[in-house]
Amino acid sequence: MGLRRLVARRILLSVPTAIGVITIIFVALLPINPMMRVAFFVRSPRDLIPSNLDRLIHRYGLDRPLLLQWVDWLKKVATLDFGVSLPGGQPAMELVFSSLPVTFELIVYSAPLIIGFGLWLGTKARLHHNKPVDHIVRVAGTLGTTLPVFLVAGLMVAITIAQTGFIPAGRLSYGLNHDFNVKVENGTFAVYTGMISIDALLNGEVEIFLDALAHLVLPVMVLVFTQGVALIRLTRSGVIEESGKQYFLSARAKGLSRKDAVYKHARKNAAISVLTVSGVLIGNMLTSLVIVERVFYIHGFGSLAVSAAQNLNMTVVFACATFVALLFVLINLVVDILYGIIDPRIKLG
Protein backbone atom coordinates (compact mmCIF):
# COMPACT_ATOMS: atom_id res chain seq x y z
CA MET A 1 0.00 0.00 0.00
CA GLY A 2 1.39 3.42 -1.01
CA LEU A 3 2.02 6.12 1.55
CA ARG A 4 -0.80 8.31 0.22
CA ARG A 5 -3.28 5.48 0.53
CA LEU A 6 -2.01 4.70 4.02
CA VAL A 7 -2.49 8.35 5.09
CA ALA A 8 -6.00 8.49 3.60
CA ARG A 9 -6.98 5.22 5.29
CA ARG A 10 -5.70 6.37 8.67
CA ILE A 11 -7.52 9.69 8.40
CA LEU A 12 -10.79 7.90 7.62
CA LEU A 13 -10.28 5.53 10.55
CA SER A 14 -9.64 8.46 12.91
CA VAL A 15 -13.06 9.99 12.19
CA PRO A 16 -15.15 7.34 14.06
CA THR A 17 -12.57 7.43 16.86
CA ALA A 18 -13.06 11.18 17.22
CA ILE A 19 -16.85 10.80 17.17
CA GLY A 20 -16.61 8.08 19.82
CA VAL A 21 -14.52 10.30 22.08
CA ILE A 22 -16.93 13.21 21.64
CA THR A 23 -19.84 10.88 22.44
CA ILE A 24 -18.20 9.77 25.70
CA ILE A 25 -17.83 13.43 26.71
CA PHE A 26 -21.49 14.01 25.79
CA VAL A 27 -22.58 11.12 28.01
CA ALA A 28 -20.51 12.53 30.87
CA LEU A 29 -22.34 15.82 30.40
CA LEU A 30 -25.83 14.35 30.88
CA PRO A 31 -25.89 13.89 34.69
CA ILE A 32 -24.80 17.45 35.54
CA ASN A 33 -27.14 20.20 36.76
CA PRO A 34 -29.57 21.44 34.04
CA MET A 35 -28.52 25.03 34.75
CA MET A 36 -24.92 24.13 33.93
CA ARG A 37 -26.00 22.39 30.72
CA VAL A 38 -27.89 25.50 29.64
CA ALA A 39 -24.63 27.43 30.08
CA PHE A 40 -23.31 25.70 26.95
CA PHE A 41 -25.90 27.55 24.86
CA VAL A 42 -26.43 31.01 26.34
CA ARG A 43 -24.38 33.98 25.20
CA SER A 44 -24.38 35.89 28.51
CA PRO A 45 -24.33 34.82 32.19
CA ARG A 46 -27.29 37.19 32.71
CA ASP A 47 -29.47 34.78 30.76
CA LEU A 48 -29.02 32.13 33.48
CA ILE A 49 -31.92 33.18 35.68
CA PRO A 50 -33.31 30.23 37.70
CA SER A 51 -36.90 31.34 37.02
CA ASN A 52 -36.24 31.03 33.28
CA LEU A 53 -34.64 27.58 33.50
CA ASP A 54 -37.59 25.61 32.10
CA ARG A 55 -37.98 28.04 29.20
CA LEU A 56 -34.27 27.87 28.41
CA ILE A 57 -34.25 24.05 28.55
CA HIS A 58 -37.07 23.95 26.00
CA ARG A 59 -35.55 26.71 23.87
CA TYR A 60 -32.22 24.93 23.47
CA GLY A 61 -33.73 21.48 22.99
CA LEU A 62 -32.43 19.93 26.21
CA ASP A 63 -35.79 18.22 26.69
CA ARG A 64 -35.65 16.53 23.27
CA PRO A 65 -34.63 12.86 22.67
CA LEU A 66 -31.01 12.09 23.45
CA LEU A 67 -30.23 11.29 19.82
CA LEU A 68 -31.17 14.81 18.74
CA GLN A 69 -29.24 16.30 21.66
CA TRP A 70 -26.22 14.24 20.60
CA VAL A 71 -26.45 15.62 17.05
CA ASP A 72 -26.59 19.16 18.46
CA TRP A 73 -23.53 18.38 20.58
CA LEU A 74 -21.59 17.16 17.53
CA LYS A 75 -22.48 20.41 15.76
CA LYS A 76 -21.26 22.47 18.70
CA VAL A 77 -17.97 20.57 18.84
CA ALA A 78 -17.54 20.95 15.06
CA THR A 79 -17.89 24.73 15.43
CA LEU A 80 -15.84 24.82 18.67
CA ASP A 81 -18.79 26.40 20.46
CA PHE A 82 -18.88 25.46 24.16
CA GLY A 83 -20.83 28.42 25.47
CA VAL A 84 -19.46 31.07 27.80
CA SER A 85 -17.34 30.89 30.92
CA LEU A 86 -19.16 31.59 34.15
CA PRO A 87 -19.24 34.15 35.62
CA GLY A 88 -16.95 36.07 33.25
CA GLY A 89 -18.97 35.62 30.08
CA GLN A 90 -15.95 35.00 27.83
CA PRO A 91 -16.36 32.18 25.26
CA ALA A 92 -14.99 28.95 26.76
CA MET A 93 -12.95 27.93 23.74
CA GLU A 94 -11.48 31.43 23.50
CA LEU A 95 -10.09 30.94 27.02
CA VAL A 96 -8.62 27.59 25.96
CA PHE A 97 -6.91 29.04 22.89
CA SER A 98 -5.57 32.05 24.80
CA SER A 99 -3.94 29.71 27.35
CA LEU A 100 -2.22 27.48 24.77
CA PRO A 101 0.76 29.74 23.86
CA VAL A 102 1.88 29.72 27.51
CA THR A 103 1.88 25.93 27.65
CA PHE A 104 3.26 25.62 24.13
CA GLU A 105 6.25 27.74 25.16
CA LEU A 106 7.18 25.09 27.74
CA ILE A 107 6.77 22.36 25.11
CA VAL A 108 8.90 24.23 22.54
CA TYR A 109 11.88 24.27 24.91
CA SER A 110 11.40 20.93 26.66
CA ALA A 111 10.30 18.57 23.83
CA PRO A 112 13.53 18.81 21.76
CA LEU A 113 15.59 18.22 24.91
CA ILE A 114 13.44 15.26 25.95
CA ILE A 115 13.74 13.65 22.51
CA GLY A 116 17.41 14.54 22.06
CA PHE A 117 18.59 13.41 25.49
CA GLY A 118 16.30 10.38 25.42
CA LEU A 119 17.65 9.02 22.16
CA TRP A 120 21.26 10.02 22.84
CA LEU A 121 21.53 8.71 26.41
CA GLY A 122 19.54 5.58 25.59
CA THR A 123 21.95 4.77 22.77
CA LYS A 124 24.98 5.65 24.92
CA ALA A 125 23.76 3.26 27.60
CA ARG A 126 23.61 0.48 25.00
CA LEU A 127 27.11 1.24 23.70
CA HIS A 128 28.43 1.07 27.28
CA HIS A 129 26.23 -1.84 28.36
CA ASN A 130 26.83 -2.87 32.00
CA LYS A 131 29.51 -0.19 32.37
CA PRO A 132 29.45 2.91 34.64
CA VAL A 133 27.67 5.06 32.04
CA ASP A 134 24.95 2.44 31.69
CA HIS A 135 24.53 2.12 35.45
CA ILE A 136 24.27 5.90 35.91
CA VAL A 137 21.63 6.15 33.18
CA ARG A 138 19.63 3.30 34.72
CA VAL A 139 19.73 4.85 38.21
CA ALA A 140 18.71 8.26 36.81
CA GLY A 141 15.93 6.58 34.88
CA THR A 142 14.63 4.85 37.99
CA LEU A 143 14.67 8.09 39.98
CA GLY A 144 12.95 10.05 37.24
CA THR A 145 10.24 7.42 36.93
CA THR A 146 9.55 6.95 40.65
CA LEU A 147 9.83 10.51 41.99
CA PRO A 148 6.54 12.47 41.69
CA VAL A 149 6.64 15.55 39.48
CA PHE A 150 5.46 17.85 42.27
CA LEU A 151 8.28 16.61 44.53
CA VAL A 152 10.96 17.17 41.87
CA ALA A 153 9.55 20.63 41.09
CA GLY A 154 9.27 21.57 44.77
CA LEU A 155 12.82 20.47 45.53
CA MET A 156 14.19 22.45 42.58
CA VAL A 157 12.32 25.58 43.68
CA ALA A 158 13.51 25.24 47.29
CA ILE A 159 17.14 24.66 46.28
CA THR A 160 17.11 27.55 43.79
CA ILE A 161 15.67 30.02 46.31
CA ALA A 162 18.06 28.87 49.06
CA GLN A 163 21.17 29.00 46.88
CA THR A 164 20.52 32.01 44.63
CA GLY A 165 17.61 33.96 46.09
CA PHE A 166 15.94 33.84 42.67
CA ILE A 167 12.21 33.13 42.84
CA PRO A 168 11.26 31.05 39.76
CA ALA A 169 7.58 32.01 39.75
CA GLY A 170 5.56 33.27 36.83
CA ARG A 171 6.87 34.04 33.36
CA LEU A 172 8.76 37.24 34.19
CA SER A 173 10.19 38.98 37.25
CA TYR A 174 7.73 41.26 39.07
CA GLY A 175 9.11 44.63 37.95
CA LEU A 176 9.82 43.52 34.42
CA ASN A 177 6.37 41.94 34.15
CA HIS A 178 4.80 45.34 34.93
CA ASP A 179 6.89 47.05 32.26
CA PHE A 180 6.05 44.28 29.80
CA ASN A 181 2.29 44.70 30.35
CA VAL A 182 2.58 48.49 29.94
CA LYS A 183 4.45 48.05 26.66
CA VAL A 184 1.83 45.62 25.36
CA GLU A 185 -0.99 48.00 26.31
CA ASN A 186 0.79 50.94 24.69
CA GLY A 187 1.45 48.97 21.53
CA THR A 188 5.24 49.29 21.81
CA PHE A 189 5.59 45.51 22.22
CA ALA A 190 3.97 43.48 19.46
CA VAL A 191 2.56 40.09 20.47
CA TYR A 192 3.12 37.65 17.60
CA THR A 193 2.96 34.19 19.17
CA GLY A 194 1.95 34.71 22.82
CA MET A 195 5.27 33.10 23.87
CA ILE A 196 7.13 35.84 25.74
CA SER A 197 10.66 34.62 25.00
CA ILE A 198 10.08 34.36 21.25
CA ASP A 199 8.09 37.59 21.04
CA ALA A 200 10.85 39.36 22.97
CA LEU A 201 13.39 38.26 20.36
CA LEU A 202 11.13 39.40 17.54
CA ASN A 203 10.77 42.79 19.25
CA GLY A 204 14.48 43.10 20.02
CA GLU A 205 13.87 43.14 23.80
CA VAL A 206 16.96 41.29 25.02
CA GLU A 207 16.31 41.95 28.72
CA ILE A 208 12.81 40.50 28.55
CA PHE A 209 14.09 37.53 26.53
CA LEU A 210 16.80 36.67 29.08
CA ASP A 211 14.42 37.07 32.02
CA ALA A 212 11.80 34.87 30.33
CA LEU A 213 14.46 32.21 29.69
CA ALA A 214 15.57 32.37 33.33
CA HIS A 215 11.99 31.62 34.42
CA LEU A 216 11.76 28.74 31.94
CA VAL A 217 14.92 26.94 33.07
CA LEU A 218 13.48 25.13 36.11
CA PRO A 219 10.11 24.13 34.58
CA VAL A 220 11.91 22.77 31.52
CA MET A 221 14.43 20.90 33.70
CA VAL A 222 11.58 19.27 35.62
CA LEU A 223 9.87 18.15 32.41
CA VAL A 224 13.09 16.86 30.85
CA PHE A 225 14.05 14.90 33.97
CA THR A 226 10.62 13.38 34.63
CA GLN A 227 9.61 12.72 31.01
CA GLY A 228 12.92 12.07 29.29
CA VAL A 229 13.77 9.07 31.46
CA ALA A 230 10.97 7.00 29.94
CA LEU A 231 12.36 7.65 26.48
CA ILE A 232 15.90 6.85 27.65
CA ARG A 233 14.88 3.48 29.09
CA LEU A 234 12.75 2.64 26.07
CA THR A 235 15.53 3.54 23.62
CA ARG A 236 18.07 1.56 25.63
CA SER A 237 15.95 -1.59 25.80
CA GLY A 238 14.91 -1.26 22.15
CA VAL A 239 18.50 -0.89 20.89
CA ILE A 240 19.63 -3.84 23.07
CA GLU A 241 16.85 -5.99 21.61
CA GLU A 242 17.69 -4.98 18.03
CA SER A 243 21.40 -5.64 18.66
CA GLY A 244 20.67 -9.33 19.14
CA LYS A 245 18.91 -9.79 15.81
CA GLN A 246 20.41 -11.44 12.76
CA TYR A 247 20.70 -8.33 10.56
CA PHE A 248 22.75 -6.57 13.27
CA LEU A 249 25.05 -9.55 13.72
CA SER A 250 25.48 -9.80 9.95
CA ALA A 251 26.43 -6.12 9.76
CA ARG A 252 29.01 -6.65 12.49
CA ALA A 253 30.37 -9.76 10.73
CA LYS A 254 30.88 -7.72 7.54
CA GLY A 255 33.20 -5.38 9.42
CA LEU A 256 30.88 -2.59 10.54
CA SER A 257 31.93 -1.20 13.93
CA ARG A 258 29.60 -1.66 16.86
CA LYS A 259 29.00 2.10 17.10
CA ASP A 260 28.11 2.41 13.41
CA ALA A 261 25.91 -0.68 13.53
CA VAL A 262 24.02 0.72 16.53
CA TYR A 263 23.53 4.21 15.09
CA LYS A 264 22.83 3.20 11.48
CA HIS A 265 20.71 0.11 12.05
CA ALA A 266 19.66 -0.79 15.60
CA ARG A 267 18.53 2.67 16.72
CA LYS A 268 16.48 3.24 13.58
CA ASN A 269 14.57 -0.01 14.03
CA ALA A 270 14.17 0.68 17.76
CA ALA A 271 12.36 3.92 16.82
CA ILE A 272 9.27 1.82 16.04
CA SER A 273 9.02 0.86 19.72
CA VAL A 274 9.47 4.50 20.72
CA LEU A 275 6.62 5.54 18.42
CA THR A 276 4.39 2.81 19.85
CA VAL A 277 4.33 4.40 23.29
CA SER A 278 4.68 8.01 22.16
CA GLY A 279 0.99 8.64 22.83
CA VAL A 280 1.42 7.46 26.42
CA LEU A 281 4.54 9.61 26.83
CA ILE A 282 2.67 12.68 25.56
CA GLY A 283 -0.19 11.93 27.93
CA ASN A 284 2.22 11.78 30.85
CA MET A 285 3.78 15.04 29.69
CA LEU A 286 0.38 16.77 29.62
CA THR A 287 -0.28 15.58 33.16
CA SER A 288 3.14 16.82 34.25
CA LEU A 289 2.51 20.18 32.58
CA VAL A 290 -0.55 20.70 34.78
CA ILE A 291 1.54 20.15 37.92
CA VAL A 292 4.50 22.19 36.67
CA GLU A 293 2.27 25.14 35.80
CA ARG A 294 0.69 25.10 39.25
CA VAL A 295 4.02 24.83 41.08
CA PHE A 296 5.68 27.62 39.10
CA TYR A 297 2.57 29.87 38.89
CA ILE A 298 2.45 29.70 35.11
CA HIS A 299 -1.08 30.40 33.90
CA GLY A 300 -1.34 28.13 30.90
CA PHE A 301 -3.70 25.42 29.70
CA GLY A 302 -3.09 23.16 32.72
CA SER A 303 -3.81 25.92 35.22
CA LEU A 304 -6.95 26.88 33.30
CA ALA A 305 -8.28 23.30 33.41
CA VAL A 306 -7.57 22.93 37.14
CA SER A 307 -9.11 26.31 38.03
CA ALA A 308 -12.21 25.55 35.94
CA ALA A 309 -12.67 22.20 37.70
CA GLN A 310 -12.22 23.76 41.14
CA ASN A 311 -14.79 26.48 40.37
CA LEU A 312 -17.23 24.09 38.64
CA ASN A 313 -16.91 26.13 35.45
CA MET A 314 -18.29 23.27 33.39
CA THR A 315 -18.22 24.93 29.98
CA VAL A 316 -14.46 25.46 30.27
CA VAL A 317 -13.94 21.99 31.79
CA PHE A 318 -15.64 20.27 28.86
CA ALA A 319 -13.91 22.55 26.35
CA CYS A 320 -10.55 21.53 27.84
CA ALA A 321 -11.55 17.85 27.93
CA THR A 322 -12.70 17.88 24.30
CA PHE A 323 -9.54 19.68 23.17
CA VAL A 324 -7.29 17.12 24.90
CA ALA A 325 -9.33 14.19 23.57
CA LEU A 326 -9.17 15.41 19.98
CA LEU A 327 -5.48 16.20 20.43
CA PHE A 328 -4.84 12.56 21.36
CA VAL A 329 -6.76 11.40 18.29
CA LEU A 330 -4.57 13.68 16.16
CA ILE A 331 -1.38 12.44 17.86
CA ASN A 332 -2.32 8.81 17.23
CA LEU A 333 -3.04 9.66 13.59
CA VAL A 334 0.40 11.26 13.21
CA VAL A 335 2.05 8.26 14.89
CA ASP A 336 0.30 5.85 12.51
CA ILE A 337 1.46 7.88 9.51
CA LEU A 338 5.03 7.99 10.85
CA TYR A 339 4.94 4.19 11.07
CA GLY A 340 4.55 4.06 7.29
CA ILE A 341 7.36 6.57 6.76
CA ILE A 342 9.87 4.90 9.10
CA ASP A 343 9.03 1.32 8.16
CA PRO A 344 7.67 0.88 4.60
CA ARG A 345 6.94 -2.78 5.38
CA ILE A 346 3.91 -1.77 7.44
CA LYS A 347 0.74 -2.55 5.53
CA LEU A 348 -2.97 -2.40 6.19
CA GLY A 349 -5.25 -5.29 5.49
Sequence and secondary structure as in RCSB ss.txt:
>XXXX:A:sequence
MGLRRLVARRILLSVPTAIGVITIIFVALLPINPMMRVAFFVRSPRDLIPSNLDRLIHRYGLDRPLLLQWVDWLK
KVATLDFGVSLPGGQPAMELVFSSLPVTFELIVYSAPLIIGFGLWLGTKARLHHNKPVDHIVRVAGTLGTTLPVF
LVAGLMVAITIAQTGFIPAGRLSYGLNHDFNVKVENGTFAVYTGMISIDALLNGEVEIFLDALAHLVLPVMVLVF
TQGVALIRLTRSGVIEESGKQYFLSARAKGLSRKDAVYKHARKNAAISVLTVSGVLIGNMLTSLVIVERVFYIHG
FGSLAVSAAQNLNMTVVFACATFVALLFVLINLVVDILYGIIDPRIKLG
>XXXX:A:secstr
  HHHHHHHHHHHHHHHHHHHHHHHHHHHTTS HHHHHTTT SSGGG  GGGHHHHHHHTTTTS HHHHHHHHHH
HHHTT   B TTT  BHHHHHHHHHHHHHHHHHHHHHHHHHHHHHHHHHHHHTTTSHHHHHHHHHHHHHHHS HH
HHHHHHHHHHHHHH     SSS HHHHHHHHHHHHHTSS  SSS HHHHHHHHT HHHHHHHHHHHHHHHHHHHH
HHHHHHHHHHHHHHHHHTTSHHHHHHHHTT  HHHHIIIIIHHHHHHHHHHTHHHHHHHHHHHHHHHHHHTT  S
HHHHHHHHHHTT HHHHHHHHHHHHHHHHHHHHHHHHHHHHH TT    
